[in-house]
Amino acid sequence: MSMFLKRCVLGMALSLFASGVSAQPQAQRALLNEPVSGYAYYNRPGATVEDHDLEFRDCFVATNVSRDDVPSPGLAFEIIWGGVMQAMSASAVENCMISRGWRVFRLSEEEGRSFSRLSDEDFRIRFGPMVGQTNPPGALAREWTNQAARPSGYHTASRPRPPSRDHLSARSFALRKYELRLRTPQEAAGPRLTDIRGLPAHRASAPEAGKAVVILRAIGRFMGFERTLSTGGSYRFGIEGNRDGVWQTFQVPPGRYRITNTSWLNHCLGSPAFDIDAGEVVYAGTFNLAGNLLGPTLNLDDLPGPITDRLQGARTAHYENGSTVPCMFGLFIYPLEIADAP
């Protein structure tokens, strides 16, 4: 693992421990970074086992990075964090499959053990029809709910459990023996980004030559944006909220900006984005990263006096869902959608 990724993971884990986030699921809160345990498998009504295996492959490639050419960080690191890294990898695949309409079902221990004793040929025969049934065997464990849009309804474990060795979909995928070409950490990292510092409301100023201004408010935790590669890339900005809400403005180059992360979740698999032209002032909204609904709330009347006094002609951002970027390994990955956005 690269030093950069190691620091990301360790920093994330230490911060989670410091904030008291438990590895155990909390009542009525979805756990988004730990794969379903036991004899689990993916199901989408009408799908074939070929659809299943191909999309498993696509999700595996999209969310994993080759580590063959990266020196081992040491036995102690692997003992302490190996399970966590495996959990991140498996949960990323699971969240990718869920975002594509697959549901996660889990067989009972008795039925699951019977599957584990099957030869590969018999396993294929029994497993194939299950992936496309409307009412497949087992209990529904997870499905797409756009949970990242409801921050108070989910949590991320500091020490997620590693994936089960009895995962039926993983076995089906392994039997295909696909040749996989995973990206290197360098490829996954993408271009180096320049950070744009935010200014508090009382220091807001009109767009500089060739630039635009983004107005943003965050309640609770951190969130980040970055310019898409198709519109130039290379720039990002973020805001750290608090319980009362923090207002900031950002002088940005024109382009399309996507939400990269909210709290501990990275949205490489899909997130909302908006466009901004040079000379424009755009209110990107108020986001509540600790509430029942993330938002954004887009009401120009909410802008504080210091901003409206200094900035004229502001409009609200027009978001579109579905912006994607290559995923880095070692992050908690889950897509985000804004309600009512195309």
Beta strands, then each sheet from edge to edge (+ up, - down):
strand 1: 30-31
strand 2: 40-43
strand 3: 103-106
strand 4: 139-142
strand 5: 154-155
strand 6: 194-195
strand 7: 199-200
strand 8: 212-219
strand 9: 222-227
strand 10: 235-240
strand 11: 246-252
strand 12: 255-262
strand 13: 265-266
strand 14: 271-276
strand 15: 281-288
strand 16: 315-316
strand 17: 320-323
strand 18: 332-333
sheet 1: 1+ 5+
sheet 2: 2+ 3- 4+
sheet 3: 6+ 10+ 9- 12+ 13- 18-
sheet 4: 6+ 10+ 9- 12+ 14- 17+
sheet 5: 7+ 11- 8+ 15+ 16+
end
